[in-house]
């Protein structure tokens, strides 16, 4: 599974806008919650990399917090699967603002490996 961050220049600097999850084929169990570490480092994700890949937006109501591991964010995959039945989803796209709202903090700097 690849975790990457799509960034763009806003005002005076580069800011993270989206967290991109690119699972390997068959890796996800769509009947479970997927928990992701948010400690980084994250790879950069460029706009050109979206290409023809089928992506699904992860909505605010799809996000949950792990009480056992509070440094992880959970994605309720069953909800996404219900919204996109039969879709061959290659990317999950989370808005950083939604992740910040759920976790209650801001990502001032993102650890991106280049």
Secondary structure, 3 states (H helix, E strand, C coil): CEEEEEEEEECCEEEEEEEEEECCCCCCCCCCEEEEECCCCEEECCHHHHCCCCEEEECHHHEEECCCCCCEEEEEHHHHHHHCCCCCCCEEEEEHHHHHHHHCCCCCCCCEEC
